[in-house]
């Protein structure tokens, strides 16, 4: 679990690995990994997120949420 950032995947909005999986390919720091049906977040790597937004642009709307824990 990240200390500064929490990345969440919404399985209701995510198209899944077979139909999309783009977050895995576009993330420059490897936060996402293959899961059974949906991508999953590599919690050990979660704080490496650079807030670049590439995953948000590549995926369906509301499929990924990035929470800045230091703002809460």
PDB file of N, CA, C and O in Angstrom:
ATOM      1  N   UNK A   1       0.843  -1.175   0.000  1.00  0.00           N
ATOM      2  CA  UNK A   1       0.000   0.000   0.000  1.00  0.00           C
ATOM      3  C   UNK A   1       0.888   1.238   0.000  1.00  0.00           C
ATOM      4  O   UNK A   1       1.874   1.329   0.731  1.00  0.00           O
ATOM      5  N   UNK A   2       0.501   2.186  -0.847  1.00  0.00           N
ATOM      6  CA  UNK A   2       1.275   3.403  -0.927  1.00  0.00           C
ATOM      7  C   UNK A   2       1.113   4.289   0.292  1.00  0.00           C
ATOM      8  O   UNK A   2       0.078   4.263   0.958  1.00  0.00           O
ATOM      9  N   UNK A   3       2.126   5.061   0.574  1.00  0.00           N
ATOM     10  CA  UNK A   3       2.097   6.006   1.682  1.00  0.00           C
ATOM     11  C   UNK A   3       1.588   7.363   1.195  1.00  0.00           C
ATOM     12  O   UNK A   3       0.865   8.054   1.913  1.00  0.00           O
ATOM     13  N   UNK A   4       1.967   7.739  -0.023  1.00  0.00           N
ATOM     14  CA  UNK A   4       1.629   9.048  -0.565  1.00  0.00           C
ATOM     15  C   UNK A   4       0.518   8.998  -1.607  1.00  0.00           C
ATOM     16  O   UNK A   4      -0.251   9.948  -1.753  1.00  0.00           O
ATOM     17  N   UNK A   5       0.442   7.879  -2.331  1.00  0.00           N
ATOM     18  CA  UNK A   5      -0.488   7.732  -3.451  1.00  0.00           C
ATOM     19  C   UNK A   5      -1.242   6.419  -3.304  1.00  0.00           C
ATOM     20  O   UNK A   5      -0.670   5.410  -2.893  1.00  0.00           O
ATOM     21  N   UNK A   6      -2.524   6.436  -3.639  1.00  0.00           N
ATOM     22  CA  UNK A   6      -3.291   5.191  -3.733  1.00  0.00           C
ATOM     23  C   UNK A   6      -3.912   5.149  -5.125  1.00  0.00           C
ATOM     24  O   UNK A   6      -4.643   6.059  -5.517  1.00  0.00           O
ATOM     25  N   UNK A   7      -3.617   4.097  -5.860  1.00  0.00           N
ATOM     26  CA  UNK A   7      -4.162   3.905  -7.196  1.00  0.00           C
ATOM     27  C   UNK A   7      -5.226   2.821  -7.102  1.00  0.00           C
ATOM     28  O   UNK A   7      -4.971   1.724  -6.607  1.00  0.00           O
ATOM     29  N   UNK A   8      -6.421   3.144  -7.582  1.00  0.00           N
ATOM     30  CA  UNK A   8      -7.544   2.218  -7.486  1.00  0.00           C
ATOM     31  C   UNK A   8      -8.081   1.910  -8.880  1.00  0.00           C
ATOM     32  O   UNK A   8      -8.164   2.793  -9.733  1.00  0.00           O
ATOM     33  N   UNK A   9      -8.442   0.658  -9.097  1.00  0.00           N
ATOM     34  CA  UNK A   9      -9.053   0.233 -10.355  1.00  0.00           C
ATOM     35  C   UNK A   9     -10.509  -0.096 -10.079  1.00  0.00           C
ATOM     36  O   UNK A   9     -10.814  -0.909  -9.206  1.00  0.00           O
ATOM     37  N   UNK A  10     -11.399   0.528 -10.814  1.00  0.00           N
ATOM     38  CA  UNK A  10     -12.835   0.313 -10.676  1.00  0.00           C
ATOM     39  C   UNK A  10     -13.239  -0.771 -11.676  1.00  0.00           C
ATOM     40  O   UNK A  10     -13.276  -0.522 -12.881  1.00  0.00           O
ATOM     41  N   UNK A  11     -13.538  -1.958 -11.184  1.00  0.00           N
ATOM     42  CA  UNK A  11     -13.858  -3.082 -12.064  1.00  0.00           C
ATOM     43  C   UNK A  11     -15.169  -2.876 -12.825  1.00  0.00           C
ATOM     44  O   UNK A  11     -15.413  -3.562 -13.817  1.00  0.00           O
ATOM     45  N   UNK A  12     -16.006  -1.954 -12.385  1.00  0.00           N
ATOM     46  CA  UNK A  12     -17.255  -1.674 -13.112  1.00  0.00           C
ATOM     47  C   UNK A  12     -17.002  -0.803 -14.343  1.00  0.00           C
ATOM     48  O   UNK A  12     -17.778  -0.847 -15.298  1.00  0.00           O
ATOM     49  N   UNK A  13     -15.936  -0.023 -14.333  1.00  0.00           N
ATOM     50  CA  UNK A  13     -15.608   0.855 -15.462  1.00  0.00           C
ATOM     51  C   UNK A  13     -14.467   0.317 -16.316  1.00  0.00           C
ATOM     52  O   UNK A  13     -14.376   0.628 -17.504  1.00  0.00           O
ATOM     53  N   UNK A  14     -13.606  -0.481 -15.722  1.00  0.00           N
ATOM     54  CA  UNK A  14     -12.444  -1.033 -16.429  1.00  0.00           C
ATOM     55  C   UNK A  14     -12.910  -2.059 -17.458  1.00  0.00           C
ATOM     56  O   UNK A  14     -13.769  -2.889 -17.160  1.00  0.00           O
ATOM     57  N   UNK A  15     -12.353  -2.008 -18.664  1.00  0.00           N
ATOM     58  CA  UNK A  15     -12.704  -2.944 -19.732  1.00  0.00           C
ATOM     59  C   UNK A  15     -12.049  -4.308 -19.534  1.00  0.00           C
ATOM     60  O   UNK A  15     -12.429  -5.272 -20.198  1.00  0.00           O
ATOM     61  N   UNK A  16     -11.086  -4.404 -18.647  1.00  0.00           N
ATOM     62  CA  UNK A  16     -10.421  -5.675 -18.376  1.00  0.00           C
ATOM     63  C   UNK A  16      -9.175  -5.881 -19.212  1.00  0.00           C
ATOM     64  O   UNK A  16      -8.908  -5.139 -20.158  1.00  0.00           O
ATOM     65  N   UNK A  17      -8.429  -6.887 -18.852  1.00  0.00           N
ATOM     66  CA  UNK A  17      -7.151  -7.151 -19.519  1.00  0.00           C
ATOM     67  C   UNK A  17      -7.342  -7.607 -20.957  1.00  0.00           C
ATOM     68  O   UNK A  17      -6.593  -7.185 -21.837  1.00  0.00           O
ATOM     69  N   UNK A  18      -8.319  -8.450 -21.212  1.00  0.00           N
ATOM     70  CA  UNK A  18      -8.508  -8.971 -22.569  1.00  0.00           C
ATOM     71  C   UNK A  18      -8.946  -7.899 -23.548  1.00  0.00           C
ATOM     72  O   UNK A  18      -8.537  -7.928 -24.709  1.00  0.00           O
ATOM     73  N   UNK A  19      -9.764  -6.956 -23.112  1.00  0.00           N
ATOM     74  CA  UNK A  19     -10.270  -5.920 -24.001  1.00  0.00           C
ATOM     75  C   UNK A  19      -9.447  -4.640 -23.986  1.00  0.00           C
ATOM     76  O   UNK A  19      -9.576  -3.810 -24.886  1.00  0.00           O
ATOM     77  N   UNK A  20      -8.608  -4.475 -22.978  1.00  0.00           N
ATOM     78  CA  UNK A  20      -7.832  -3.229 -22.895  1.00  0.00           C
ATOM     79  C   UNK A  20      -6.434  -3.523 -22.341  1.00  0.00           C
ATOM     80  O   UNK A  20      -5.526  -3.864 -23.099  1.00  0.00           O
ATOM     81  N   UNK A  21      -6.265  -3.395 -21.042  1.00  0.00           N
ATOM     82  CA  UNK A  21      -4.958  -3.628 -20.428  1.00  0.00           C
ATOM     83  C   UNK A  21      -3.926  -2.564 -20.737  1.00  0.00           C
ATOM     84  O   UNK A  21      -2.738  -2.759 -20.480  1.00  0.00           O
ATOM     85  N   UNK A  22      -4.364  -1.440 -21.288  1.00  0.00           N
ATOM     86  CA  UNK A  22      -3.424  -0.396 -21.695  1.00  0.00           C
ATOM     87  C   UNK A  22      -2.667   0.221 -20.533  1.00  0.00           C
ATOM     88  O   UNK A  22      -1.535   0.673 -20.706  1.00  0.00           O
ATOM     89  N   UNK A  23      -3.272   0.249 -19.349  1.00  0.00           N
ATOM     90  CA  UNK A  23      -2.582   0.845 -18.202  1.00  0.00           C
ATOM     91  C   UNK A  23      -1.266   0.124 -17.923  1.00  0.00           C
ATOM     92  O   UNK A  23      -0.285   0.745 -17.514  1.00  0.00           O
ATOM     93  N   UNK A  24      -1.250  -1.177 -18.144  1.00  0.00           N
ATOM     94  CA  UNK A  24      -0.038  -1.969 -17.918  1.00  0.00           C
ATOM     95  C   UNK A  24       1.066  -1.538 -18.877  1.00  0.00           C
ATOM     96  O   UNK A  24       2.239  -1.492 -18.504  1.00  0.00           O
ATOM     97  N   UNK A  25       0.690  -1.227 -20.097  1.00  0.00           N
ATOM     98  CA  UNK A  25       1.673  -0.905 -21.136  1.00  0.00           C
ATOM     99  C   UNK A  25       2.136   0.548 -21.107  1.00  0.00           C
ATOM    100  O   UNK A  25       3.278   0.841 -21.462  1.00  0.00           O
ATOM    101  N   UNK A  26       1.261   1.459 -20.688  1.00  0.00           N
ATOM    102  CA  UNK A  26       1.633   2.882 -20.758  1.00  0.00           C
ATOM    103  C   UNK A  26       2.300   3.408 -19.494  1.00  0.00           C
ATOM    104  O   UNK A  26       2.963   4.445 -19.538  1.00  0.00           O
ATOM    105  N   UNK A  27       2.140   2.720 -18.375  1.00  0.00           N
ATOM    106  CA  UNK A  27       2.706   3.225 -17.119  1.00  0.00           C
ATOM    107  C   UNK A  27       4.234   3.173 -17.158  1.00  0.00           C
ATOM    108  O   UNK A  27       4.809   2.092 -17.284  1.00  0.00           O
ATOM    109  N   UNK A  28       4.897   4.328 -17.052  1.00  0.00           N
ATOM    110  CA  UNK A  28       6.356   4.349 -17.155  1.00  0.00           C
ATOM    111  C   UNK A  28       7.080   3.775 -15.936  1.00  0.00           C
ATOM    112  O   UNK A  28       8.279   3.503 -16.001  1.00  0.00           O
ATOM    113  N   UNK A  29       6.365   3.588 -14.829  1.00  0.00           N
ATOM    114  CA  UNK A  29       7.022   3.083 -13.620  1.00  0.00           C
ATOM    115  C   UNK A  29       6.479   1.722 -13.171  1.00  0.00           C
ATOM    116  O   UNK A  29       6.816   1.260 -12.081  1.00  0.00           O
ATOM    117  N   UNK A  30       5.657   1.084 -13.981  1.00  0.00           N
ATOM    118  CA  UNK A  30       5.228  -0.286 -13.724  1.00  0.00           C
ATOM    119  C   UNK A  30       4.343  -0.486 -12.507  1.00  0.00           C
ATOM    120  O   UNK A  30       4.525  -1.449 -11.761  1.00  0.00           O
ATOM    121  N   UNK A  31       3.400   0.397 -12.299  1.00  0.00           N
ATOM    122  CA  UNK A  31       2.507   0.259 -11.154  1.00  0.00           C
ATOM    123  C   UNK A  31       1.490  -0.856 -11.370  1.00  0.00           C
ATOM    124  O   UNK A  31       1.037  -1.473 -10.405  1.00  0.00           O
ATOM    125  N   UNK A  32       1.126  -1.121 -12.623  1.00  0.00           N
ATOM    126  CA  UNK A  32       0.083  -2.094 -12.922  1.00  0.00           C
ATOM    127  C   UNK A  32       0.668  -3.432 -13.338  1.00  0.00           C
ATOM    128  O   UNK A  32       1.708  -3.493 -13.994  1.00  0.00           O
ATOM    129  N   UNK A  33      -0.017  -4.508 -12.948  1.00  0.00           N
ATOM    130  CA  UNK A  33       0.380  -5.873 -13.296  1.00  0.00           C
ATOM    131  C   UNK A  33      -0.834  -6.620 -13.812  1.00  0.00           C
ATOM    132  O   UNK A  33      -1.971  -6.196 -13.608  1.00  0.00           O
ATOM    133  N   UNK A  34      -0.584  -7.737 -14.484  1.00  0.00           N
ATOM    134  CA  UNK A  34      -1.673  -8.603 -14.915  1.00  0.00           C
ATOM    135  C   UNK A  34      -2.368  -9.191 -13.711  1.00  0.00           C
ATOM    136  O   UNK A  34      -1.725  -9.643 -12.764  1.00  0.00           O
ATOM    137  N   UNK A  35      -3.677  -9.181 -13.754  1.00  0.00           N
ATOM    138  CA  UNK A  35      -4.489  -9.874 -12.774  1.00  0.00           C
ATOM    139  C   UNK A  35      -5.270 -10.940 -13.513  1.00  0.00           C
ATOM    140  O   UNK A  35      -5.047 -11.137 -14.708  1.00  0.00           O
ATOM    141  N   UNK A  36      -6.158 -11.622 -12.858  1.00  0.00           N
ATOM    142  CA  UNK A  36      -6.925 -12.679 -13.507  1.00  0.00           C
ATOM    143  C   UNK A  36      -7.803 -12.111 -14.624  1.00  0.00           C
ATOM    144  O   UNK A  36      -7.726 -12.559 -15.768  1.00  0.00           O
ATOM    145  N   UNK A  37      -8.626 -11.138 -14.292  1.00  0.00           N
ATOM    146  CA  UNK A  37      -9.547 -10.559 -15.258  1.00  0.00           C
ATOM    147  C   UNK A  37      -9.251  -9.080 -15.489  1.00  0.00           C
ATOM    148  O   UNK A  37      -9.419  -8.562 -16.593  1.00  0.00           O
ATOM    149  N   UNK A  38      -8.812  -8.418 -14.435  1.00  0.00           N
ATOM    150  CA  UNK A  38      -8.535  -6.986 -14.481  1.00  0.00           C
ATOM    151  C   UNK A  38      -7.080  -6.740 -14.082  1.00  0.00           C
ATOM    152  O   UNK A  38      -6.469  -7.564 -13.402  1.00  0.00           O
ATOM    153  N   UNK A  39      -6.531  -5.602 -14.510  1.00  0.00           N
ATOM    154  CA  UNK A  39      -5.191  -5.253 -14.028  1.00  0.00           C
ATOM    155  C   UNK A  39      -5.237  -5.104 -12.512  1.00  0.00           C
ATOM    156  O   UNK A  39      -6.293  -4.860 -11.928  1.00  0.00           O
ATOM    157  N   UNK A  40      -4.097  -5.253 -11.899  1.00  0.00           N
ATOM    158  CA  UNK A  40      -4.028  -5.014 -10.456  1.00  0.00           C
ATOM    159  C   UNK A  40      -2.865  -4.076 -10.189  1.00  0.00           C
ATOM    160  O   UNK A  40      -1.946  -3.943 -10.997  1.00  0.00           O
ATOM    161  N   UNK A  41      -2.928  -3.437  -9.049  1.00  0.00           N
ATOM    162  CA  UNK A  41      -1.899  -2.470  -8.666  1.00  0.00           C
ATOM    163  C   UNK A  41      -0.820  -3.201  -7.878  1.00  0.00           C
ATOM    164  O   UNK A  41      -1.113  -3.939  -6.937  1.00  0.00           O
ATOM    165  N   UNK A  42       0.432  -2.985  -8.275  1.00  0.00           N
ATOM    166  CA  UNK A  42       1.573  -3.511  -7.528  1.00  0.00           C
ATOM    167  C   UNK A  42       1.785  -2.572  -6.341  1.00  0.00           C
ATOM    168  O   UNK A  42       2.424  -1.527  -6.469  1.00  0.00           O
ATOM    169  N   UNK A  43       1.241  -2.957  -5.187  1.00  0.00           N
ATOM    170  CA  UNK A  43       1.255  -2.068  -4.018  1.00  0.00           C
ATOM    171  C   UNK A  43       2.662  -1.695  -3.571  1.00  0.00           C
ATOM    172  O   UNK A  43       2.866  -0.608  -3.030  1.00  0.00           O
ATOM    173  N   UNK A  44       3.626  -2.565  -3.785  1.00  0.00           N
ATOM    174  CA  UNK A  44       5.002  -2.269  -3.399  1.00  0.00           C
ATOM    175  C   UNK A  44       5.580  -1.140  -4.254  1.00  0.00           C
ATOM    176  O   UNK A  44       6.529  -0.471  -3.845  1.00  0.00           O
ATOM    177  N   UNK A  45       5.013  -0.933  -5.429  1.00  0.00           N
ATOM    178  CA  UNK A  45       5.519   0.058  -6.373  1.00  0.00           C
ATOM    179  C   UNK A  45       4.600   1.280  -6.484  1.00  0.00           C
ATOM    180  O   UNK A  45       4.888   2.205  -7.244  1.00  0.00           O
ATOM    181  N   UNK A  46       3.511   1.285  -5.739  1.00  0.00           N
ATOM    182  CA  UNK A  46       2.473   2.302  -5.877  1.00  0.00           C
ATOM    183  C   UNK A  46       2.981   3.734  -5.678  1.00  0.00           C
ATOM    184  O   UNK A  46       2.559   4.638  -6.399  1.00  0.00           O
ATOM    185  N   UNK A  47       3.861   3.951  -4.731  1.00  0.00           N
ATOM    186  CA  UNK A  47       4.371   5.304  -4.473  1.00  0.00           C
ATOM    187  C   UNK A  47       5.340   5.800  -5.546  1.00  0.00           C
ATOM    188  O   UNK A  47       5.807   6.937  -5.475  1.00  0.00           O
ATOM    189  N   UNK A  48       5.644   4.970  -6.526  1.00  0.00           N
ATOM    190  CA  UNK A  48       6.487   5.408  -7.636  1.00  0.00           C
ATOM    191  C   UNK A  48       5.693   6.212  -8.662  1.00  0.00           C
ATOM    192  O   UNK A  48       6.274   6.776  -9.590  1.00  0.00           O
ATOM    193  N   UNK A  49       4.365   6.270  -8.503  1.00  0.00           N
ATOM    194  CA  UNK A  49       3.504   6.996  -9.440  1.00  0.00           C
ATOM    195  C   UNK A  49       3.999   8.432  -9.583  1.00  0.00           C
ATOM    196  O   UNK A  49       4.230   9.122  -8.590  1.00  0.00           O
ATOM    197  N   UNK A  50       4.160   8.874 -10.831  1.00  0.00           N
ATOM    198  CA  UNK A  50       4.637  10.224 -11.112  1.00  0.00           C
ATOM    199  C   UNK A  50       3.499  11.186 -11.437  1.00  0.00           C
ATOM    200  O   UNK A  50       3.734  12.348 -11.769  1.00  0.00           O
ATOM    201  N   UNK A  51       2.263  10.693 -11.340  1.00  0.00           N
ATOM    202  CA  UNK A  51       1.075  11.491 -11.653  1.00  0.00           C
ATOM    203  C   UNK A  51       1.096  11.986 -13.096  1.00  0.00           C
ATOM    204  O   UNK A  51       0.616  13.082 -13.388  1.00  0.00           O
ATOM    205  N   UNK A  52       1.649  11.185 -13.991  1.00  0.00           N
ATOM    206  CA  UNK A  52       1.748  11.585 -15.399  1.00  0.00           C
ATOM    207  C   UNK A  52       0.396  11.557 -16.108  1.00  0.00           C
ATOM    208  O   UNK A  52       0.193  12.281 -17.083  1.00  0.00           O
ATOM    209  N   UNK A  53      -0.531  10.724 -15.624  1.00  0.00           N
ATOM    210  CA  UNK A  53      -1.860  10.664 -16.205  1.00  0.00           C
ATOM    211  C   UNK A  53      -1.997   9.788 -17.441  1.00  0.00           C
ATOM    212  O   UNK A  53      -3.078   9.727 -18.028  1.00  0.00           O
ATOM    213  N   UNK A  54      -0.934   9.110 -17.851  1.00  0.00           N
ATOM    214  CA  UNK A  54      -1.019   8.267 -19.041  1.00  0.00           C
ATOM    215  C   UNK A  54      -2.041   7.152 -18.891  1.00  0.00           C
ATOM    216  O   UNK A  54      -2.746   6.829 -19.848  1.00  0.00           O
ATOM    217  N   UNK A  55      -2.132   6.564 -17.716  1.00  0.00           N
ATOM    218  CA  UNK A  55      -3.115   5.499 -17.493  1.00  0.00           C
ATOM    219  C   UNK A  55      -4.533   6.056 -17.570  1.00  0.00           C
ATOM    220  O   UNK A  55      -5.429   5.398 -18.098  1.00  0.00           O
ATOM    221  N   UNK A  56      -4.739   7.255 -17.053  1.00  0.00           N
ATOM    222  CA  UNK A  56      -6.058   7.876 -17.087  1.00  0.00           C
ATOM    223  C   UNK A  56      -6.491   8.177 -18.515  1.00  0.00           C
ATOM    224  O   UNK A  56      -7.671   8.065 -18.847  1.00  0.00           O
ATOM    225  N   UNK A  57      -5.548   8.556 -19.350  1.00  0.00           N
ATOM    226  CA  UNK A  57      -5.840   8.854 -20.749  1.00  0.00           C
ATOM    227  C   UNK A  57      -6.083   7.588 -21.554  1.00  0.00           C
ATOM    228  O   UNK A  57      -6.913   7.588 -22.462  1.00  0.00           O
ATOM    229  N   UNK A  58      -5.376   6.511 -21.240  1.00  0.00           N
ATOM    230  CA  UNK A  58      -5.457   5.281 -22.023  1.00  0.00           C
ATOM    231  C   UNK A  58      -6.677   4.435 -21.691  1.00  0.00           C
ATOM    232  O   UNK A  58      -7.130   3.649 -22.522  1.00  0.00           O
ATOM    233  N   UNK A  59      -7.205   4.585 -20.497  1.00  0.00           N
ATOM    234  CA  UNK A  59      -8.276   3.706 -20.035  1.00  0.00           C
ATOM    235  C   UNK A  59      -9.643   4.367 -20.129  1.00  0.00           C
ATOM    236  O   UNK A  59      -9.763   5.568 -20.374  1.00  0.00           O
ATOM    237  N   UNK A  60     -10.669   3.546 -19.927  1.00  0.00           N
ATOM    238  CA  UNK A  60     -12.049   4.026 -19.917  1.00  0.00           C
ATOM    239  C   UNK A  60     -12.219   5.083 -18.820  1.00  0.00           C
ATOM    240  O   UNK A  60     -11.523   5.042 -17.806  1.00  0.00           O
ATOM    241  N   UNK A  61     -13.137   6.021 -19.019  1.00  0.00           N
ATOM    242  CA  UNK A  61     -13.381   7.024 -17.973  1.00  0.00           C
ATOM    243  C   UNK A  61     -13.759   6.359 -16.646  1.00  0.00           C
ATOM    244  O   UNK A  61     -14.556   5.422 -16.614  1.00  0.00           O
ATOM    245  N   UNK A  62     -13.193   6.843 -15.590  1.00  0.00           N
ATOM    246  CA  UNK A  62     -13.456   6.389 -14.215  1.00  0.00           C
ATOM    247  C   UNK A  62     -12.948   4.975 -13.928  1.00  0.00           C
ATOM    248  O   UNK A  62     -13.275   4.415 -12.882  1.00  0.00           O
ATOM    249  N   UNK A  63     -12.169   4.394 -14.815  1.00  0.00           N
ATOM    250  CA  UNK A  63     -11.626   3.049 -14.576  1.00  0.00           C
ATOM    251  C   UNK A  63     -10.505   3.091 -13.540  1.00  0.00           C
ATOM    252  O   UNK A  63     -10.330   2.147 -12.770  1.00  0.00           O
ATOM    253  N   UNK A  64      -9.757   4.177 -13.524  1.00  0.00           N
ATOM    254  CA  UNK A  64      -8.641   4.325 -12.588  1.00  0.00           C
ATOM    255  C   UNK A  64      -8.803   5.632 -11.831  1.00  0.00           C
ATOM    256  O   UNK A  64      -9.122   6.673 -12.406  1.00  0.00           O
ATOM    257  N   UNK A  65      -8.576   5.553 -10.535  1.00  0.00           N
ATOM    258  CA  UNK A  65      -8.575   6.743  -9.687  1.00  0.00           C
ATOM    259  C   UNK A  65      -7.224   6.813  -8.988  1.00  0.00           C
ATOM    260  O   UNK A  65      -6.744   5.819  -8.443  1.00  0.00           O
ATOM    261  N   UNK A  66      -6.623   7.976  -9.008  1.00  0.00           N
ATOM    262  CA  UNK A  66      -5.367   8.192  -8.294  1.00  0.00           C
ATOM    263  C   UNK A  66      -5.649   9.162  -7.162  1.00  0.00           C
ATOM    264  O   UNK A  66      -6.031  10.310  -7.390  1.00  0.00           O
ATOM    265  N   UNK A  67      -5.460   8.692  -5.952  1.00  0.00           N
ATOM    266  CA  UNK A  67      -5.712   9.522  -4.766  1.00  0.00           C
ATOM    267  C   UNK A  67      -4.378   9.964  -4.167  1.00  0.00           C
ATOM    268  O   UNK A  67      -3.489   9.151  -3.914  1.00  0.00           O
ATOM    269  N   UNK A  68      -4.269  11.244  -3.955  1.00  0.00           N
ATOM    270  CA  UNK A  68      -3.097  11.802  -3.286  1.00  0.00           C
ATOM    271  C   UNK A  68      -3.394  11.784  -1.795  1.00  0.00           C
ATOM    272  O   UNK A  68      -4.172  12.606  -1.312  1.00  0.00           O
ATOM    273  N   UNK A  69      -2.803  10.882  -1.076  1.00  0.00           N
ATOM    274  CA  UNK A  69      -3.091  10.726   0.347  1.00  0.00           C
ATOM    275  C   UNK A  69      -2.625  11.910   1.170  1.00  0.00           C
ATOM    276  O   UNK A  69      -3.150  12.162   2.255  1.00  0.00           O
ATOM    277  N   UNK A  70      -1.643  12.638   0.663  1.00  0.00           N
ATOM    278  CA  UNK A  70      -1.147  13.793   1.393  1.00  0.00           C
ATOM    279  C   UNK A  70      -2.100  14.987   1.294  1.00  0.00           C
ATOM    280  O   UNK A  70      -1.934  15.960   2.029  1.00  0.00           O
ATOM    281  N   UNK A  71      -3.098  14.933   0.396  1.00  0.00           N
ATOM    282  CA  UNK A  71      -4.094  15.977   0.283  1.00  0.00           C
ATOM    283  C   UNK A  71      -5.321  15.712   1.139  1.00  0.00           C
ATOM    284  O   UNK A  71      -6.152  16.600   1.332  1.00  0.00           O
ATOM    285  N   UNK A  72      -5.437  14.494   1.652  1.00  0.00           N
ATOM    286  CA  UNK A  72      -6.632  14.122   2.418  1.00  0.00           C
ATOM    287  C   UNK A  72      -6.465  14.421   3.887  1.00  0.00           C
ATOM    288  O   UNK A  72      -7.377  14.169   4.675  1.00  0.00           O
TER     289      UNK A  72
END
